[in-house]
Amino acid sequence: MKLNVSSELKQPGKVSERELSERLPAMEYLGRTIEFAAPVILKFACSFDGKGIGLKGVLTTAVLTECARCTKLMTEPIEVDFEERFVKEKTDEESEDYLFSGETLDLDDMVQTNIFLNLPLSSVCSADCRGLCGVCGCDLNIAQCSCVKEAEPRKGALSELEQLLSENKEV
């Protein structure tokens, strides 16, 4: 995504309202392929303060993902508030500002960073999704399987401690 800022550079302090939209290709992130179900839309205010260009607004899109419970493909909407700054040269090595040259900002890194930092760790198709049977893998949203479930909870590593506590013995 490219943003021409020639008018902002000529008028320091003037705030411009902008909107950009672009379809992005699939991206790799931490071994995960991110596929977009909708274009990335940026709605933001943009201004030049004499040293850098600030952008403040909202990024919206949707990604295709898998339900963590039943593994069905689903669309996950993403909405991110952002506030970023672009400068011609960094004055501090630890600065999180993005660099630009000329009269055009390349927003690709900013967009990717904001999307990746706001991706949910896992997604669920609905709050009442019952998921898959842990024994046979049957989708419990569609059918009830005939697997025998454990009637008794498993004994954990602390089961002996629990027994001592229930007998009021000193631990």
Secondary structure, DSSP 8 states (H G I E B T S, - for coil): -EEE-HHHHHSTT--EEEEEEE----EEETTEEEEESS-EEEEEEEEE-SSEEEEEEEEEEEEEEEBTTT--EEEEEEEEEEEEEEESS-SSTT---EE-BTTEEE-HHHHHHHHHHT--SSB-S-TT---B-TTT--BTTT--------SS----TTHHHHHHHHTT---
